[in-house]
Amino acid sequence: MAKKIPVIKFHKDKYGDELLIDVVTLDMIRNSKGFQEVMRQSFFGIMLTTGGEGDVEVDGVPCVARKGLVACARPGDVCTVLRDDGLTSLELIFERNFVLEFFNDAHFLDNLSYFSPRRKSPYLQLDESLYNKVVALYVEIQLEISHARDRHLLRAMLYETLMLLQKATPVEARQRESSETRVARFRELVNEHFRTENSVEFYADRLCITPNYLNKIVKQSLGQSTKEFIQSRRMEEARRLLSYTTLSINEIAEELHFETTSYFIRAFTLVEGITPLQYRKSHEK
Amino acid sequence: MKKTALIIAAVCLLASCGNNNNDKSNNNNQPSNNQETMNTPSNKEKAVALLKAIETGAGEPIAFVNAENYRQHNLGVEDGLDGFGRALAGLANYPEKARVNTVRAFEDGDYVVCQTDYNFFGPKAGFDIFRFEDGKIVEHWDNLMPYDGKLNPSGHTPFDGTTEFTDLDKTEANKAIVRNFVQDVLMGQHPENLTNYFDGNNYIQHNTAIADGLDGLGAALAAMAEQGIKMEYFTIHKILGCGNFVLAVSEGKFADQPTSYYDLFRIENGKIAEHWDVMETIAPESEWKHQNGKYNFPK
């Protein structure tokens, strides 16, 4: 099945020859080609918050980011910034192979507390001393990349960073959002966007969940499919426009972003049992 | 008397390195009582007065320059005192009034370093270095860059920050720290030594584009890498210092352009605490007004 959430890939030849490690900023990720607010990354990322404040979400787990908060993302994790009040960060990113090329232990990364598949939280909080050490390592890595690009030195600096982070305090993860909260947010989003967006994928992306999962929780909570719910919200609006405005059927189809007028008429008739024109006439009386 | 007044006004702003016999007036709020200072200004006072004359048009400080032997290293100004004179004459036709406020100055042996907030053919930040022989200026180097008055990401200008010269007994140790830092980190010989040079993340940055701290430096390095901009240091030409302040004069490339770097560091307890810099693109040789070169410091 095709992935619905776009994947951000590692820019391997940014420095000419292939290099599987880099340090980037939040702004740079946002300015990268094909960037969308909700993305999966295909590499490991250790985002160190350096200033400002925001709400971030990694792998469905939300957290408030302030200076010293580290968000650890594994390949495949969905990462997003939900609120940004001047958030700044430095992110160390690397491919699994950059580490595996040297370490014999294939599970080395998975055994780190913050990258483990069984981790309690993807977040760490650094105290001032650890923050300073990690920032300095990031800058050393950047300087090495911009000069000799010695892979062994870079790997040693990465190793030191990974080991230092083992000493950091894990941040108690907030409870995963309940499905009820998610459905409530879904309904708000539909109210906001139903005129222009009617794909399940659009809403699933905004909620940082898969379309299948969205369908499941909407069905459980509202007793109808996601598609049906979005469609019923559009029809409700269509009825209002038919009753209270003099917009033509064409104009209403256009306003609600139906592909064609005849499709709008068919869809409306299917739900209401009468055509839009008949509906308007019956409400004029 | 005008000359004396000018010198006294200037010297009150500036600190002394304490290594010059003539330079005793700094802690004196009534310099008129100090006959020695009035009669024999220090090299630093002479350098500051000469620069200020660019703004005031005072003729007297020109006498501090050795008229027979004045070697110019600003590549856009002709050699000799007459060359300097011709550059000043051009100011008369410039639409903006010249401004020269030297914010820091110090002596190191026969050299005087001045850091100046200029309007010299437009607003600029600059460093000047003068070499003295027998009390007269015989050689001049500088690095200038346009400065639009904007604050950097941490709210600093290329001039503000402390002007207090301390640790006068640590000049040589601090010069060694800066030389090693430029070699290890800026020239990239041992980037892994970075942490040795800083007190954690405490680093006040006056570069016009970079924020405070090592994290600010990290963000700037990331942004440059993303744009494919390389900042390269190849050669250290001169290290001059006075107590807690050390200037490194280096040559390299910025974004593939031959570039002259003047980096002033303030050292506190053996760590780099603050940084001011001026970067100047080195003009191609075809545009040089003389063949003295931009550096060529005497051995």
Boltz contact constraints between the chains, C-beta under 6 A:
constraints:
  - contact:
      token1: [A, 23]
      token2: [B, 222]
      max_distance: 6.0
  - contact:
      token1: [A, 24]
      token2: [B, 222]
      max_distance: 6.0
  - contact:
      token1: [A, 25]
      token2: [B, 219]
      max_distance: 6.0
  - contact:
      token1: [A, 25]
      token2: [B, 222]
      max_distance: 6.0
  - contact:
      token1: [A, 28]
      token2: [B, 226]
      max_distance: 6.0
  - contact:
      token1: [A, 50]
      token2: [B, 215]
      max_distance: 6.0
  - contact:
      token1: [A, 90]
      token2: [B, 218]
      max_distance: 6.0
  - contact:
      token1: [A, 132]
      token2: [B, 200]
      max_distance: 6.0
  - contact:
      token1: [A, 132]
      token2: [B, 201]
      max_distance: 6.0
  - contact:
      token1: [A, 135]
      token2: [B, 201]
      max_distance: 6.0
  - contact:
      token1: [A, 135]
      token2: [B, 214]
      max_distance: 6.0
  - contact:
      token1: [A, 135]
      token2: [B, 215]
      max_distance: 6.0
  - contact:
      token1: [A, 136]
      token2: [B, 194]
      max_distance: 6.0
  - contact:
      token1: [A, 136]
      token2: [B, 195]
      max_distance: 6.0
  - contact:
      token1: [A, 136]
      token2: [B, 214]
      max_distance: 6.0
  - contact:
      token1: [A, 138]
      token2: [B, 218]
      max_distance: 6.0
  - contact:
      token1: [A, 139]
      token2: [B, 194]
      max_distance: 6.0
  - contact:
      token1: [A, 139]
      token2: [B, 214]
      max_distance: 6.0
  - contact:
      token1: [A, 139]
      token2: [B, 217]
      max_distance: 6.0
  - contact:
      token1: [A, 139]
      token2: [B, 218]
      max_distance: 6.0
  - contact:
      token1: [A, 140]
      token2: [B, 191]
      max_distance: 6.0
  - contact:
      token1: [A, 140]
      token2: [B, 192]
      max_distance: 6.0
  - contact:
      token1: [A, 140]
      token2: [B, 194]
      max_distance: 6.0
  - contact:
      token1: [A, 142]
      token2: [B, 221]
      max_distance: 6.0
  - contact:
      token1: [A, 143]
      token2: [B, 191]
      max_distance: 6.0
  - contact:
      token1: [A, 144]
      token2: [B, 191]
      max_distance: 6.0
  - contact:
      token1: [A, 147]
      token2: [B, 188]
      max_distance: 6.0
